[in-house]
Amino acid sequence: MRIVNSLLQMSIVKVAQNMDVLERKVSNLPISLLKDLLQHLNIYYLDRIETAVASKGISTSVIWERIWRELDKTWRCRAKSLVSEPNWKQRCLERLFHMLFFSHLKPQSSYLSNISKSSLLSLSAKHVRVLSLHTSAKSIIRLASPELHPVLRALEAGVTSIKILDSSSPFRLGDKFMFILHRLLDHGSVKEVVLRRNPDNSSLLNWLASKRIGLQGCVVSTGKEVPQNDVCVLGSASDPDEPATKRRLLDSRSKEVLRYENPTSSEVFYTDVSSERCGIWSPRMGCPSGQIQVLDLEVHSSEMLFVFCRILPSWLCLQALHLHFECFLGEHEVSMFVECLRQLCTTPGCSLRHLSLPYFSFHETIILDALSVCVTLQSLTADVCVDGNIHRKESTLIQNKVLCLENLSISGSSPVSIHCYLPALRESPRLLTLQLTKTCLTPGFFQTLTDICTLESNPLLKVLKLDDIKLSDHLPKIVQFLENCTLEELCLKDCRLLESCSVKKEVMLSLVSALKRVSSLRILTLTRNRLASSVVEMAELFSGSPPSKISMLDLSANFISAADLLKFAKRLETLRPMQPITLDLGFNPLDRDPEIKSQALRTLHPFCKVVMYEWDSRKTMVDHISVM
């Protein structure tokens, strides 16, 4: 038998090595042999025979996943971020493209054997959706070379997001880099631009604004509209209404913009790519103009914010804006930003629906100011760094204003009071998702949520996520809220549910009883709550009539021992849940008793798909006292 198996394996390897001749006959192989053959193919033929093997009911996804994990050594750190089932082939080939183009990849693995680098680039480029352009890598400009035109064409067709990263100015790379951007933005499918870690973002912003974002015209400080095909000079010394200091700043910025818009013979930056230069691609006269709908921008200084604010009011096609502030903003800068938001949102044709303001160093009422001028926002995410030394008048939010808000996420680097946001919650009848991180809950918070959920006009709140908030003092109000809600997902992460509780079992059973009554609940996350032995009570979710319909239960990082898990599993075995459950047990010290762990997992197997991660609990300091 061993000789037969060896001959079979040798034959499979031989077929894999001669796929150029045998490719068309592969579909005639039995299914069992086809599955074995897939393990030995390089990615070129794995891609080519995918349709043929799919017609026999065989998926190549597991092969692409294995290759991706070999390419991306950081996958274990990001395993929990893979919420939905990923397209492993696309993810794998996108990663491979970046490694081939911007780093040195040694083609030692069998899946890269007997394939030229140009073939690998052509194959992988078709699957790139997010293209990262590290401006310190000179290899970028190779995309402008004639031999890589097919690769650039493939990127034009598939790339929807461009990330321009690193500390080097993109203009340093000259006209070839600007030509590549022009092709991707104006001739391609790019709708999202990410500008990070680049001190020259102001110049790049002006270049994008004047030529690339589909503006209706740039409004200068005099209120006049500048036609799209002219230079969008954001203020000038001829404007008598500007203070002298600001005029000097505007003059210097304008000269810098003009330097790129009107390059000298010794300093050519192709910001306006002529139809003759693009003639190698298309016989048409003139070039199309792309529209950036999503901008993710890192703001390094108040000057950069000033440049952006002068562009913002005319960016009518902008649908989502993510601003990362790496500088402290004074009240003047914040007021200017809010005013520009107001100008944009009150202009007919404005598309802005999603606003994200992470690491926003200012008083939290700025978020209410943003909501009051952007009542059509559908989602708002803000990470507020509260400055207690700044005193602002209370926001005049929202009197007699009904907000369109569907998703609200507020977090703080230090505890932020939720009190000032309660009026916004009351005026958001369409609210579907609420996420709060490191906030100080007021006694009226859960009552406000209960009032929202019991409104006859709109009991819509479906997702509630609370993170790093002490909830042990609010459990009676939580139980009352659960009795009136129609949540589909509840996440209580690091919420110290049992902190200082003298009788933990009774508290857990009370909470579990309330959760069971939420018939709509499908996803429950209780990560990092130090449940430990209290996990046994969680099995009661699936007892009684009717039992809970939860299909995703996250109990990760809760100091659950193998013995406690076994008790949980045996209780679940008795109750026999009606639906399969995805159970996340990652980052619990189960490895300390491998035999009991294995017994618990075997008991859970008929009812649960268990999610685990490779983790050595002995290398982690565990606070045992906190769970005693």
C-alpha positions as CSV (number, residue, x, y, z in Angstrom):
1,M,0.0,0.0,0.0
2,R,2.9,2.3,0.8
3,I,4.4,1.7,-2.7
4,V,1.0,2.4,-4.3
5,N,0.6,5.7,-2.4
6,S,4.2,6.7,-3.3
7,L,3.5,6.0,-7.0
8,L,0.3,8.0,-6.8
9,Q,2.0,11.0,-5.2
10,M,4.8,10.9,-7.8
11,S,2.2,10.8,-10.6
12,I,0.3,13.8,-9.1
13,V,3.5,15.8,-8.8
14,K,4.4,14.9,-12.4
15,V,1.0,16.1,-13.7
16,A,1.5,19.4,-11.7
17,Q,4.9,19.9,-13.4
18,N,3.5,19.4,-16.9
19,M,0.3,21.4,-16.6
20,D,1.2,23.3,-19.8
21,V,0.4,20.1,-21.7
22,L,-2.2,18.4,-19.5
23,E,-4.3,21.5,-18.4
24,R,-7.2,20.7,-20.7
25,K,-7.5,17.1,-19.5
26,V,-7.4,17.9,-15.8
27,S,-11.2,18.1,-15.6
28,N,-11.4,14.4,-16.5
29,L,-9.6,13.4,-13.3
30,P,-11.7,12.0,-10.4
31,I,-12.6,14.4,-7.7
32,S,-10.2,12.8,-5.1
33,L,-7.3,13.2,-7.4
34,L,-8.2,16.7,-8.3
35,K,-8.2,17.7,-4.6
36,D,-4.7,16.2,-4.2
37,L,-3.5,17.9,-7.4
38,L,-4.5,21.4,-6.2
39,Q,-1.9,21.1,-3.4
40,H,0.9,20.9,-5.9
41,L,0.0,23.6,-8.4
42,N,1.6,27.0,-8.7
43,I,-0.8,30.0,-8.6
44,Y,-0.8,30.4,-12.4
45,Y,-2.4,27.1,-13.0
46,L,-4.4,27.2,-9.8
47,D,-6.1,30.3,-11.3
48,R,-6.5,28.8,-14.7
49,I,-8.2,25.6,-13.7
50,E,-10.4,27.2,-11.0
51,T,-13.5,27.2,-13.2
52,A,-13.1,23.6,-14.2
53,V,-12.7,22.3,-10.7
54,A,-15.6,24.5,-9.4
55,S,-17.8,22.7,-11.9
56,K,-17.1,19.5,-10.0
57,G,-18.0,21.1,-6.7
58,I,-14.4,21.7,-5.5
59,S,-13.4,25.1,-4.0
60,T,-9.9,26.4,-4.2
61,S,-10.5,28.8,-1.3
62,V,-8.7,26.7,1.3
63,I,-5.5,26.7,-0.9
64,W,-5.6,30.5,-1.4
65,E,-6.1,30.9,2.4
66,R,-3.0,28.7,3.1
67,I,-0.9,30.8,0.6
68,W,-2.1,34.0,2.1
69,R,-1.2,32.9,5.6
70,E,2.3,32.1,4.4
71,L,2.6,35.5,2.7
72,D,1.2,37.5,5.5
73,K,3.0,36.7,8.7
74,T,0.9,39.1,10.8
75,W,-2.4,37.3,10.2
76,R,-2.6,35.9,13.7
77,C,-2.6,39.5,15.1
78,R,-5.5,40.4,12.9
79,A,-7.5,37.2,12.9
80,K,-10.4,38.7,14.8
81,S,-10.7,41.6,12.3
82,L,-11.8,39.1,9.6
83,V,-15.4,39.5,10.5
84,S,-16.9,38.3,7.2
85,E,-15.8,35.4,5.1
86,P,-13.0,36.9,3.0
87,N,-12.3,36.3,-0.7
88,W,-9.0,34.5,0.0
89,K,-7.9,34.5,-3.6
90,Q,-8.3,38.3,-4.0
91,R,-6.7,38.9,-0.6
92,C,-3.8,36.6,-1.4
93,L,-3.0,38.0,-4.8
94,E,-3.3,41.6,-3.6
95,R,-0.8,40.9,-0.9
96,L,1.5,39.1,-3.4
97,F,1.4,42.1,-5.9
98,H,2.7,44.5,-3.2
99,M,5.4,42.0,-2.1
100,L,6.5,41.5,-5.7
101,F,6.5,45.2,-6.6
102,F,7.8,46.9,-3.5
103,S,9.9,44.3,-1.7
104,H,12.1,41.3,-2.4
105,L,10.1,38.1,-2.6
106,K,12.1,35.0,-2.9
107,P,10.2,32.6,-5.1
108,Q,11.1,29.5,-3.2
109,S,7.6,28.1,-2.5
110,S,6.0,25.6,-4.9
111,Y,3.1,27.9,-5.6
112,L,5.5,30.4,-7.2
113,S,7.7,27.9,-9.1
114,N,8.1,28.1,-12.8
115,I,6.4,31.5,-13.2
116,S,8.2,34.6,-14.4
117,K,8.0,37.8,-12.3
118,S,6.1,39.6,-15.2
119,S,3.5,36.8,-15.3
120,L,3.1,37.0,-11.5
121,L,2.6,40.8,-11.7
122,S,0.1,40.5,-14.5
123,L,-1.9,37.8,-12.7
124,S,-1.9,39.5,-9.3
125,A,-2.5,43.0,-10.6
126,K,-6.0,42.0,-11.7
127,H,-7.0,41.3,-8.1
128,V,-5.7,44.5,-6.4
129,R,-8.4,46.6,-4.9
130,V,-6.4,48.6,-2.4
131,L,-3.1,49.9,-3.8
132,S,-0.5,51.2,-1.3
133,L,2.0,53.5,-2.9
134,H,4.9,54.1,-0.5
135,T,6.5,57.3,-1.8
136,S,9.9,56.3,-0.5
137,A,10.0,53.4,-2.9
138,K,11.4,54.4,-6.3
139,S,10.0,51.2,-7.8
140,I,6.6,52.9,-8.0
141,I,7.6,54.9,-11.1
142,R,8.3,51.6,-13.0
143,L,4.5,51.4,-13.5
144,A,4.9,54.3,-16.0
145,S,7.3,52.2,-18.2
146,P,6.1,50.8,-21.5
147,E,6.8,47.2,-20.5
148,L,4.4,47.5,-17.5
149,H,1.5,49.2,-19.4
150,P,-0.5,45.9,-19.2
151,V,0.0,45.9,-15.4
152,L,-1.1,49.6,-15.1
153,R,-4.1,48.9,-17.2
154,A,-5.1,46.0,-14.9
155,L,-4.7,48.3,-11.9
156,E,-6.9,51.0,-13.6
157,A,-9.7,48.4,-14.0
158,G,-9.6,47.0,-10.5
159,V,-8.2,49.4,-7.9
160,T,-10.9,51.3,-6.0
161,S,-8.7,52.7,-3.2
162,I,-5.2,54.3,-3.2
163,K,-3.1,54.7,-0.1
164,I,-0.2,57.3,-0.5
165,L,2.0,56.6,2.5
166,D,5.4,57.4,3.9
167,S,7.3,60.6,4.7
168,S,8.7,61.5,1.3
169,S,6.9,64.0,-0.9
170,P,5.3,62.3,-3.9
171,F,6.3,65.2,-6.1
172,R,9.9,64.1,-5.5
173,L,9.3,61.3,-7.8
174,G,8.5,63.7,-10.7
175,D,6.2,63.6,-13.6
176,K,6.1,59.8,-13.9
177,F,4.5,59.4,-10.5
178,M,1.9,62.1,-11.3
179,F,1.2,60.4,-14.6
180,I,0.5,57.1,-12.7
181,L,-1.8,59.0,-10.3
182,H,-3.6,60.6,-13.3
183,R,-4.2,57.2,-14.9
184,L,-5.5,55.6,-11.8
185,L,-7.7,58.5,-10.6
186,D,-9.0,59.9,-13.9
187,H,-8.9,56.8,-16.2
188,G,-9.4,54.2,-13.5
189,S,-11.9,53.1,-10.9
190,V,-10.5,54.8,-7.8
191,K,-13.0,56.4,-5.6
192,E,-11.1,56.5,-2.3
193,V,-7.8,58.2,-1.5
194,V,-5.8,57.8,1.8
195,L,-3.1,60.3,2.6
196,R,-1.0,59.3,5.6
197,R,2.4,60.0,7.1
198,N,3.2,62.6,4.5
199,P,4.1,66.1,5.5
200,D,3.5,67.3,1.9
201,N,-0.2,66.5,2.0
202,S,-1.1,70.2,1.5
203,S,0.5,70.3,-1.9
204,L,-1.0,67.0,-2.9
205,L,-4.4,68.1,-1.7
206,N,-4.3,71.2,-3.9
207,W,-3.3,69.1,-6.9
208,L,-6.2,66.8,-6.2
209,A,-8.6,69.6,-5.7
210,S,-7.7,71.6,-8.8
211,K,-7.8,68.6,-11.2
212,R,-9.2,65.5,-9.8
213,I,-12.1,65.6,-7.4
214,G,-15.0,66.8,-9.6
215,L,-15.5,70.1,-7.8
216,Q,-18.2,72.5,-8.9
217,G,-15.7,75.3,-8.6
218,C,-13.4,76.4,-5.8
219,V,-14.9,79.1,-3.5
220,V,-12.2,81.6,-2.5
221,S,-12.4,83.9,0.5
222,T,-14.1,86.6,-1.6
223,G,-17.0,84.3,-2.2
224,K,-16.3,84.2,-6.0
225,E,-16.3,80.9,-7.8
226,V,-13.2,79.9,-9.7
227,P,-13.9,77.7,-12.8
228,Q,-12.8,74.0,-12.5
229,N,-10.1,74.2,-15.1
230,D,-8.3,77.1,-13.4
231,V,-5.9,77.0,-10.5
232,C,-7.8,76.8,-7.2
233,V,-5.7,79.4,-5.4
234,L,-7.0,79.3,-1.8
235,G,-6.9,83.0,-1.0
236,S,-4.5,85.7,-2.1
237,A,-2.9,88.9,-0.9
238,S,-5.4,90.8,-3.0
239,D,-8.2,89.8,-0.6
240,P,-8.5,92.9,1.7
241,D,-10.7,91.0,4.2
242,E,-7.9,88.6,5.3
243,P,-5.7,89.5,8.3
244,A,-2.1,90.3,7.3
245,T,-0.7,87.1,8.9
246,K,-3.2,84.9,7.1
247,R,-2.5,86.7,3.8
248,R,1.2,85.9,4.1
249,L,0.3,82.3,4.8
250,L,-2.0,82.1,1.8
251,D,0.5,83.8,-0.5
252,S,3.1,81.2,0.4
253,R,0.7,78.3,-0.1
254,S,-0.5,79.8,-3.4
255,K,3.0,80.1,-4.7
256,E,3.6,76.5,-3.8
257,V,0.5,75.4,-5.6
258,L,1.4,77.5,-8.7
259,R,4.8,75.9,-8.7
260,Y,3.1,72.5,-9.4
261,E,0.5,73.9,-11.7
262,N,3.0,75.8,-13.9
263,P,6.2,73.8,-13.7
264,T,9.4,75.2,-15.1
265,S,11.5,73.3,-17.7
266,S,13.9,72.3,-14.9
267,E,11.2,71.1,-12.6
268,V,8.4,69.2,-14.4
269,F,5.5,67.7,-12.5
270,Y,2.8,66.4,-14.7
271,T,-0.2,67.7,-12.9
272,D,-2.0,68.3,-16.2
273,V,-1.4,65.3,-18.3
274,S,-2.0,66.2,-22.0
275,S,-4.0,64.1,-24.4
276,E,-0.9,63.6,-26.4
277,R,0.9,62.0,-23.5
278,C,-2.2,59.8,-22.8
279,G,-2.4,59.0,-26.5
280,I,-0.4,55.9,-26.0
281,W,-3.5,54.6,-24.1
282,S,-6.4,56.1,-26.0
283,P,-7.0,57.8,-29.3
284,R,-9.5,60.2,-27.7
285,M,-8.7,63.9,-27.4
286,G,-8.7,65.0,-23.8
287,C,-8.9,63.0,-20.6
288,P,-11.8,62.2,-18.3
289,S,-11.9,63.6,-14.8
290,G,-12.3,61.2,-11.9
291,Q,-14.3,61.9,-8.7
292,I,-12.9,61.1,-5.3
293,Q,-15.8,60.1,-3.1
294,V,-13.9,59.0,0.1
295,L,-11.0,60.8,1.6
296,D,-8.9,59.6,4.5
297,L,-6.5,62.4,5.5
298,E,-3.9,62.8,8.2
299,V,-3.7,66.5,9.3
300,H,-0.3,67.5,10.6
301,S,-0.7,71.2,11.2
302,S,-3.2,74.0,11.4
303,E,-1.9,75.2,8.0
304,M,-2.8,71.9,6.4
305,L,-6.2,72.1,8.0
306,F,-6.6,75.6,6.6
307,V,-5.8,74.3,3.1
308,F,-8.3,71.5,3.4
309,C,-11.0,73.7,4.8
310,R,-10.8,76.0,1.8
311,I,-11.3,73.0,-0.5
312,L,-14.0,71.3,1.5
313,P,-17.1,73.5,0.8
314,S,-17.0,72.7,-3.0
315,W,-16.2,69.0,-2.7
316,L,-19.8,68.0,-3.6
317,C,-19.0,64.4,-4.6
318,L,-17.4,63.6,-1.3
319,Q,-19.5,60.9,0.5
320,A,-17.2,59.9,3.3
321,L,-14.5,61.9,5.2
322,H,-12.0,60.5,7.7
323,L,-9.7,63.1,9.3
324,H,-6.9,62.1,11.6
325,F,-5.5,65.0,13.6
326,E,-1.9,64.8,14.6
327,C,-1.9,68.3,16.0
328,F,-3.8,70.2,18.7
329,L,-6.5,72.4,17.3
330,G,-7.5,75.7,18.9
331,E,-11.0,77.0,19.1
332,H,-10.4,79.1,15.9
333,E,-9.4,76.1,13.9
334,V,-12.3,74.0,15.1
335,S,-14.8,76.8,14.4
336,M,-13.4,77.1,10.9
337,F,-13.7,73.4,10.3
338,V,-17.3,73.3,11.5
339,E,-18.2,76.4,9.3
340,C,-16.7,74.7,6.2
341,L,-18.8,71.6,7.0
342,R,-21.8,73.8,7.2
343,Q,-21.1,75.4,3.9
344,L,-20.7,72.0,2.3
345,C,-23.8,70.4,3.8
346,T,-26.0,73.4,2.9
347,T,-24.9,73.4,-0.8
348,P,-27.4,71.6,-3.1
349,G,-25.9,68.4,-4.4
350,C,-23.8,67.7,-1.3
351,S,-23.1,63.9,-1.0
352,L,-21.4,63.8,2.5
353,R,-23.0,61.1,4.6
354,H,-20.2,59.6,6.7
355,L,-17.8,61.6,8.9
356,S,-15.0,60.2,11.0
357,L,-12.9,62.3,13.4
358,P,-10.5,60.1,15.3
359,Y,-8.1,61.6,17.8
360,F,-9.9,64.9,17.9
361,S,-8.3,67.1,20.6
362,F,-11.0,69.4,21.7
363,H,-14.1,69.7,23.9
364,E,-16.6,67.0,23.2
365,T,-19.4,69.5,22.3
366,I,-17.7,69.9,18.9
367,I,-19.3,66.6,17.9
368,L,-22.7,68.1,18.6
369,D,-21.7,71.2,16.6
370,A,-20.8,69.0,13.7
371,L,-24.2,67.2,14.0
372,S,-26.1,70.5,14.1
373,V,-24.6,71.7,10.8
374,C,-24.7,68.3,9.1
375,V,-28.2,67.0,9.9
376,T,-28.1,64.7,6.9
377,L,-25.1,62.7,8.2
378,Q,-25.9,59.0,8.4
379,S,-22.8,58.0,10.4
380,L,-20.5,59.8,12.7
381,T,-17.4,58.4,14.4
382,A,-15.3,60.5,16.8
383,D,-12.5,59.8,19.2
384,V,-12.5,62.7,21.5
385,C,-9.4,63.8,23.5
386,V,-11.0,66.1,26.1
387,D,-9.2,69.3,27.1
388,G,-10.5,70.3,30.5
389,N,-8.8,73.7,30.2
390,I,-11.1,74.8,27.4
391,H,-14.5,76.1,28.2
392,R,-17.0,76.5,25.5
393,K,-20.6,77.4,25.6
394,E,-23.0,74.5,25.4
395,S,-23.8,73.4,21.9
396,T,-27.0,74.8,20.5
397,L,-27.8,71.4,18.9
398,I,-30.6,70.2,17.8
399,Q,-33.7,72.0,18.8
400,N,-36.5,71.0,16.5
401,K,-34.0,69.3,14.2
402,V,-34.5,65.6,13.3
403,L,-31.2,64.0,12.5
404,C,-30.7,61.3,9.8
405,L,-28.1,59.6,12.0
406,E,-28.1,55.8,11.6
407,N,-24.6,55.0,13.2
408,L,-23.0,56.9,16.1
409,S,-19.6,55.9,17.6
410,I,-18.0,58.0,20.4
411,S,-14.8,57.1,22.2
412,G,-12.3,59.0,24.4
413,S,-8.7,58.7,25.3
414,S,-9.9,59.5,28.9
415,P,-13.5,59.0,30.2
416,V,-15.9,61.2,28.4
417,S,-19.3,62.1,29.8
418,I,-22.2,60.9,27.7
419,H,-24.6,63.5,29.2
420,C,-24.1,66.1,26.4
421,Y,-24.9,63.4,23.7
422,L,-28.3,62.4,25.1
423,P,-30.2,65.2,23.2
424,A,-28.6,63.9,20.0
425,L,-29.8,60.4,20.7
426,R,-33.3,61.6,21.4
427,E,-33.4,63.5,18.0
428,S,-32.1,60.5,16.0
429,P,-35.2,58.3,15.3
430,R,-33.3,56.4,12.6
431,L,-30.5,55.3,14.9
432,L,-29.5,51.7,14.1
433,T,-26.0,51.3,15.7
434,L,-24.6,53.0,18.8
435,Q,-21.0,52.4,19.9
436,L,-19.5,54.0,23.0
437,T,-15.9,53.4,24.3
438,K,-14.5,54.7,27.6
439,T,-17.4,56.9,28.4
440,C,-19.0,57.9,31.7
441,L,-22.6,56.8,31.7
442,T,-25.1,58.9,33.4
443,P,-28.1,57.4,35.4
444,G,-30.4,58.5,32.5
445,F,-28.5,56.8,29.7
446,F,-30.3,53.5,29.6
447,Q,-33.6,55.2,30.2
448,T,-32.9,57.3,27.1
449,L,-32.2,54.2,25.1
450,T,-35.4,52.6,26.5
451,D,-37.3,55.6,25.4
452,I,-35.8,55.4,21.9
453,C,-36.6,51.7,21.6
454,T,-40.2,52.1,22.7
455,L,-41.1,54.9,20.3
456,E,-43.9,53.7,18.1
457,S,-42.5,55.6,15.2
458,N,-39.1,54.0,15.2
459,P,-37.9,51.2,17.4
460,L,-34.9,50.7,15.2
461,L,-31.8,50.4,17.4
462,K,-30.3,47.1,16.3
463,V,-26.7,47.2,17.5
464,L,-25.3,48.4,20.8
465,K,-21.6,48.2,21.5
466,L,-20.1,49.3,24.9
467,D,-16.4,49.0,25.4
468,D,-14.2,49.8,28.5
469,I,-17.2,51.1,30.5
470,K,-18.0,49.9,34.1
471,L,-21.5,48.5,33.9
472,S,-21.7,46.6,37.2
473,D,-23.5,49.6,38.8
474,H,-26.0,49.8,35.9
475,L,-27.2,46.2,35.7
476,P,-30.8,46.9,36.9
477,K,-31.2,49.5,34.2
478,I,-29.6,47.2,31.6
479,V,-32.2,44.5,32.5
480,Q,-35.0,47.0,32.1
481,F,-33.6,48.2,28.7
482,L,-33.3,44.6,27.5
483,E,-36.9,44.0,28.2
484,N,-37.9,46.8,25.8
485,C,-35.4,46.5,23.0
486,T,-35.2,44.7,19.6
487,L,-31.4,44.4,19.5
488,E,-29.8,42.0,17.0
489,E,-26.3,42.5,18.3
490,L,-25.0,43.4,21.8
491,C,-21.4,43.8,22.6
492,L,-20.3,44.4,26.2
493,K,-16.5,44.4,26.0
494,D,-14.3,45.0,29.0
495,C,-17.3,46.3,30.9
496,R,-16.5,44.8,34.4
497,L,-19.9,43.2,34.6
498,L,-19.2,41.3,37.8
499,E,-16.9,43.8,39.5
500,S,-17.5,43.9,43.2
501,C,-20.4,41.5,43.0
502,S,-20.7,39.4,46.1
503,V,-23.1,36.8,44.6
504,K,-21.9,36.5,41.0
505,K,-24.1,33.5,40.1
506,E,-27.3,35.4,40.8
507,V,-26.2,38.5,38.9
508,M,-25.3,36.4,35.9
509,L,-28.5,34.4,35.9
510,S,-30.5,37.7,36.1
511,L,-28.6,39.1,33.1
512,V,-28.9,35.8,31.1
513,S,-32.7,35.8,31.8
514,A,-33.0,39.3,30.4
515,L,-30.9,38.4,27.3
516,K,-33.1,35.3,26.6
517,R,-36.2,37.6,26.4
518,V,-34.6,39.5,23.5
519,S,-36.0,37.3,20.8
520,S,-34.2,39.3,18.0
521,L,-30.7,38.9,19.5
522,R,-28.3,36.9,17.3
523,I,-24.8,38.1,18.3
524,L,-23.6,38.5,21.8
525,T,-20.0,39.6,22.6
526,L,-18.8,39.5,26.2
527,T,-15.0,39.7,25.6
528,R,-12.7,40.7,28.5
529,N,-15.3,40.6,31.3
530,R,-13.4,38.2,33.6
531,L,-16.3,35.8,33.7
532,A,-14.1,32.8,34.6
533,S,-16.3,30.2,36.3
534,S,-19.4,32.3,35.7
535,V,-19.3,31.0,32.1
536,V,-21.3,28.0,33.3
537,E,-24.3,30.3,33.8
538,M,-24.1,31.4,30.2
539,A,-25.3,28.0,29.0
540,E,-28.7,28.9,30.5
541,L,-29.2,31.2,27.5
542,F,-30.4,28.1,25.7
543,S,-32.7,26.7,28.4
544,G,-36.4,27.2,28.8
545,S,-39.1,28.0,26.3
546,P,-38.4,29.7,24.1
547,P,-34.5,29.5,24.3
548,S,-32.3,32.2,23.0
549,K,-31.7,32.3,19.2
550,I,-28.1,33.6,19.6
551,S,-25.9,32.1,16.9
552,M,-22.7,34.0,17.6
553,L,-21.3,34.0,21.2
554,D,-17.9,35.6,21.9
555,L,-16.4,34.6,25.3
556,S,-12.8,35.3,24.4
557,A,-10.3,36.6,27.0
558,N,-12.4,35.8,30.0
559,F,-9.9,33.7,32.1
560,I,-12.1,30.6,31.4
561,S,-10.3,27.5,32.6
562,A,-10.6,24.1,30.8
563,A,-12.6,22.7,33.8
564,D,-15.1,25.6,33.7
565,L,-15.4,25.1,29.9
566,L,-16.2,21.4,30.4
567,K,-19.0,22.3,32.8
568,F,-20.4,24.8,30.3
569,A,-20.1,22.1,27.5
570,K,-21.9,19.4,29.6
571,R,-24.7,21.8,30.4
572,L,-25.0,22.8,26.7
573,E,-25.1,19.1,25.9
574,T,-28.1,18.6,28.2
575,L,-29.9,21.6,26.7
576,R,-29.1,20.8,23.0
577,P,-29.5,24.2,21.3
578,M,-31.8,24.3,18.4
579,Q,-29.4,26.3,16.1
580,P,-25.6,25.9,15.5
581,I,-23.6,28.3,17.5
582,T,-20.3,30.0,16.6
583,L,-18.4,30.1,19.9
584,D,-15.3,32.3,20.3
585,L,-13.0,31.0,23.0
586,G,-9.8,32.7,22.0
587,F,-7.2,34.0,24.5
588,N,-8.5,31.9,27.5
589,P,-6.0,29.8,29.5
590,L,-7.4,26.5,28.2
591,D,-4.0,25.3,27.2
592,R,-3.1,24.8,30.9
593,D,-5.0,21.5,31.0
594,P,-4.9,20.0,27.5
595,E,-6.7,16.8,28.3
596,I,-9.7,18.5,29.9
597,K,-9.7,21.1,27.1
598,S,-9.9,18.3,24.5
599,Q,-12.8,16.7,26.3
600,A,-14.7,20.0,26.5
601,L,-14.2,20.7,22.8
602,R,-15.4,17.2,21.9
603,T,-18.5,17.7,23.9
604,L,-19.1,21.1,22.2
605,H,-18.5,19.8,18.7
606,P,-22.1,18.7,17.9
607,F,-23.5,22.1,18.8
608,C,-20.7,24.7,18.2
609,K,-18.2,25.8,15.7
610,V,-15.4,26.8,18.1
611,V,-13.1,29.6,17.2
612,M,-9.6,29.4,18.7
613,Y,-6.3,31.1,18.2
614,E,-2.7,29.9,18.7
615,W,-1.9,31.4,22.1
616,D,0.4,30.5,25.0
617,S,-1.3,31.7,28.2
618,R,1.9,31.0,30.2
619,K,3.6,33.9,28.5
620,T,0.8,36.3,29.6
621,M,0.5,37.8,33.1
622,V,-2.9,36.9,34.4
623,D,-4.5,38.8,37.3
624,H,-5.9,35.8,39.2
625,I,-6.9,37.9,42.2
626,S,-9.5,39.8,40.2
627,V,-11.5,36.7,39.5
628,M,-11.3,35.2,43.0
